[in-house]
Amino acid sequence: MPSFSHKLAFILCLSLFIQACSFFSNETKGDEHAGWTVDQFVTASKEELENENYKKAIVLLEQLDSRYPFGAHSAQTQLDLTYAYYKNGDAEAALASADRFIKTHPRHPDVDYAYYLKALINFNRELGFIDRFIPSDATQRDTLFTQTSYLNFEELLRRFPNSKYAPDVRQRMTYLKNALARHELHVARFYMDREAFVAAANRTNYILQHYQGTPAVPYALEIQIKAYKVLGLNGLADESKEIYDYNYPEGPLYPEADPSDVVVVPFIWSIFAFDR
């Protein structure tokens, strides 16, 4: 005859079993996608993407990826998920997803698209609080994402020079190179304003060495000439003046920035040191 302790143990086990069954039953009832097939997930996620319901698309694609991680749909699912993260504003998740695709499918015919998305994600990164509330010239800020995006695009062209994205990539790289050069101009002027003339001259040299062909070059030469004169380096100043006069006899060929750029009162940036 079972002892009291055996009966108690049986009752406890039975109670735990009933609770577990109830829990899993409730979970199943709460899962509106329980029992969905691959085709159902694929069709529904495509509809959400087409309707720009990126949050819903992410839920569907994540479930598809976790429930059916293998199959002909797998690569496209990861690409769609990367795109959905990107359009939903989740840059970190999008970058991680793109890297995952590149590592998992390095020879996939659409792997260039994953590289392209990586570059676009950094190209379109938001600048945060200040950019939303204060009209600003983005080239006066930190250029981390600009540099990263440029390197991403550069890698794409190096690996896939004949990619269908190449024409767009080249245009974006030109824009990014101009932005990086203009940022260096801001830094050079920052040093000039604070009478750090050696630093200003060095910064303009950097522009001339790394950003030839950008609208920033003549403006860099103008700063360089002034810095050399203040430092008493008249020979170097004359050489820079000769280069300037030969290449830009009527002044800079292009404006330093697009006229549509927002101009902010300079002293605001100086006070908060946003130009560093």
C-alpha positions in Angstrom: 0.0 0.0 0.0 1.5 3.4 -1.0 2.7 5.5 1.8 1.6 9.1 2.5 4.9 10.5 1.1 4.4 8.5 -2.2 0.8 9.8 -2.5 2.0 13.4 -1.9 4.7 13.1 -4.5 2.2 11.7 -7.0 -0.2 14.6 -6.4 2.6 17.2 -6.8 3.8 15.6 -10.0 0.2 15.5 -11.3 -0.4 19.1 -10.4 2.8 20.2 -12.2 1.9 18.2 -15.3 -1.6 19.8 -15.4 -0.1 23.3 -15.0 2.4 22.6 -17.8 -0.3 21.4 -20.1 -2.4 24.5 -19.4 0.6 26.8 -20.0 1.5 25.2 -23.4 -2.2 25.2 -24.4 -2.5 28.9 -23.6 0.7 29.6 -25.5 -0.6 27.8 -28.6 -3.9 29.6 -28.4 -2.1 32.9 -28.2 0.1 32.2 -31.2 -1.9 33.3 -34.2 0.7 31.8 -36.5 0.6 28.3 -34.9 0.7 25.6 -37.6 1.6 28.0 -40.4 3.4 26.6 -43.4 6.5 28.2 -45.1 4.3 29.4 -47.9 1.9 31.1 -45.6 4.7 33.0 -43.8 6.3 33.9 -47.2 3.1 35.2 -48.7 2.0 37.1 -45.6 5.5 38.7 -45.0 5.7 39.9 -48.7 2.3 41.5 -48.4 3.4 43.4 -45.2 6.6 44.5 -46.9 4.7 45.7 -50.0 2.3 47.6 -47.7 5.2 49.1 -45.8 4.0 47.5 -42.5 7.6 46.8 -41.5 6.9 45.9 -37.8 4.4 43.2 -38.9 6.8 42.0 -41.6 9.6 41.6 -39.0 7.4 39.5 -36.7 6.5 37.2 -39.6 10.0 37.0 -41.0 11.6 36.3 -37.6 9.1 33.5 -37.0 9.7 32.1 -40.4 13.5 32.2 -39.9 13.3 30.6 -36.5 10.7 27.9 -37.3 12.0 27.0 -40.7 15.7 27.9 -40.7 16.6 25.7 -43.7 15.2 25.5 -47.2 15.0 27.4 -50.5 13.3 30.3 -48.8 16.1 30.8 -46.2 18.4 33.3 -48.0 15.5 35.5 -49.2 14.0 35.5 -45.7 17.3 36.9 -44.3 17.5 39.5 -47.0 13.9 40.6 -46.5 14.5 40.7 -42.7 17.5 42.9 -43.2 15.5 45.3 -45.4 12.6 45.3 -42.9 14.9 46.1 -40.0 16.5 48.9 -42.1 13.2 50.5 -43.1 11.9 50.2 -39.5 14.8 52.3 -38.3 16.6 49.5 -36.4 20.1 50.0 -37.7 21.9 47.7 -35.4 19.6 44.7 -36.1 19.8 45.5 -39.8 23.6 45.5 -39.8 23.8 42.3 -37.8 21.3 40.7 -40.2 23.3 41.8 -43.3 26.5 40.5 -41.8 24.8 37.2 -41.0 23.7 36.9 -44.6 27.2 37.7 -46.0 28.8 35.0 -43.7 26.1 32.4 -44.4 25.7 33.0 -48.1 29.0 34.4 -49.4 28.4 33.1 -52.9 24.8 33.9 -53.2 23.9 35.8 -56.4 22.3 38.6 -54.4 25.1 38.9 -51.8 26.0 42.3 -53.4 22.6 43.5 -52.2 23.5 42.7 -48.6 26.7 44.8 -48.9 24.6 47.5 -50.5 22.1 47.5 -47.6 25.0 47.7 -45.1 26.3 50.9 -46.8 22.8 52.4 -47.1 22.1 51.7 -43.4 25.1 53.8 -42.4 24.5 56.4 -45.2 21.0 57.1 -43.7 21.8 56.9 -40.0 20.0 59.6 -38.0 22.1 62.2 -36.2 19.9 62.1 -33.1 18.4 64.7 -30.8 20.2 67.8 -32.1 19.4 67.1 -35.8 15.7 66.8 -35.0 15.4 70.0 -33.2 18.2 72.4 -34.4 18.7 73.0 -38.2 22.2 72.1 -38.9 25.0 71.4 -41.3 25.6 67.7 -41.0 29.3 68.0 -42.1 30.0 69.9 -38.8 29.4 66.7 -36.8 31.2 63.5 -36.2 31.8 61.7 -39.5 31.9 58.1 -38.2 28.8 56.9 -40.1 29.9 58.9 -43.2 33.3 57.3 -43.2 31.8 53.8 -42.5 29.3 54.2 -45.3 32.0 55.3 -47.7 34.1 52.2 -46.8 31.1 50.0 -47.2 30.4 51.3 -50.7 34.1 51.1 -51.5 34.1 47.4 -50.5 31.0 46.7 -52.6 32.7 48.2 -55.7 35.9 46.3 -55.0 34.1 43.0 -54.7 31.4 43.5 -57.3 32.5 46.1 -59.8 29.8 45.0 -62.2 27.0 45.0 -59.7 23.7 46.6 -60.8 24.1 48.9 -57.8 27.5 50.2 -59.0 26.2 53.4 -60.7 24.2 54.5 -57.6 27.2 53.6 -55.4 29.6 55.8 -57.3 27.2 58.7 -57.0 26.8 58.2 -53.3 30.6 57.9 -52.8 31.1 61.2 -54.6 28.6 62.8 -52.2 30.3 61.2 -49.2 33.8 62.2 -50.3 32.6 65.8 -50.7 31.0 65.7 -47.3 34.2 64.3 -45.6 36.3 67.0 -47.3 33.9 69.7 -46.1 34.1 68.4 -42.6 37.9 68.7 -42.7 37.4 72.3 -43.8 35.3 73.0 -40.7 38.1 71.5 -38.6 40.8 73.6 -40.3 38.7 76.8 -39.7 38.2 75.7 -36.1 41.9 75.7 -35.6 42.4 79.0 -37.4 39.8 80.6 -35.1 41.7 79.4 -32.1 45.1 80.5 -33.6 46.3 76.9 -33.9 47.9 77.7 -37.2 50.2 74.7 -37.5 47.2 72.4 -36.9 45.2 74.3 -39.5 47.9 74.0 -42.1 48.3 70.3 -41.4 44.6 69.8 -41.8 44.5 71.6 -45.2 47.4 69.4 -46.3 45.3 66.4 -45.4 42.5 67.7 -47.6 44.9 68.3 -50.5 46.3 64.8 -50.2 43.1 62.8 -49.7 40.3 64.8 -51.3 41.6 66.0 -54.6 38.7 66.8 -57.0 36.3 67.9 -54.4 34.9 71.5 -54.0 36.8 71.8 -50.8 40.3 72.0 -52.4 40.4 75.8 -53.3 38.9 76.7 -49.9 41.6 74.5 -48.3 44.3 76.4 -50.2 42.9 79.7 -49.1 43.1 78.6 -45.4 46.6 77.2 -46.0 47.9 80.4 -47.5 46.6 82.4 -44.5 48.1 79.9 -42.0 51.5 79.9 -43.7 51.6 83.7 -43.7 50.8 84.0 -40.0 53.5 81.4 -39.3 56.0 83.4 -41.3 56.4 80.5 -43.8 56.3 82.9 -46.8 57.9 80.5 -49.2 55.2 77.8 -48.6 52.5 80.5 -48.7 53.8 81.6 -52.2 53.8 78.1 -53.5 50.2 77.5 -52.3 49.3 80.9 -53.9 50.8 79.8 -57.2 48.8 76.6 -57.2 45.7 78.4 -56.3 46.1 81.1 -59.0 47.0 78.5 -61.7 44.0 76.3 -61.0 41.4 78.8 -59.8 42.3 82.2 -61.5 38.7 83.3 -61.1 38.2 81.8 -57.7 36.5 78.4 -56.7 34.6 76.8 -59.5 31.9 75.4 -57.2 30.3 76.6 -54.0 31.7 75.0 -50.9 28.2 73.4 -50.2 24.9 72.9 -51.9 22.9 76.2 -51.5 20.0 74.3 -50.1 22.1 73.3 -47.0 20.9 74.8 -43.8 23.2 77.5 -42.4 23.5 77.9 -38.6 24.7 80.9 -36.8 28.5 80.1 -36.3 28.7 81.2 -32.7 26.2 78.5 -31.7 28.5 75.8 -33.0 31.5 77.5 -31.4 29.9 77.6 -27.9 28.9 73.9 -27.9 32.0 72.8 -29.9 29.8 70.9 -32.3 32.4 71.3 -35.0 35.0 69.1 -33.4 
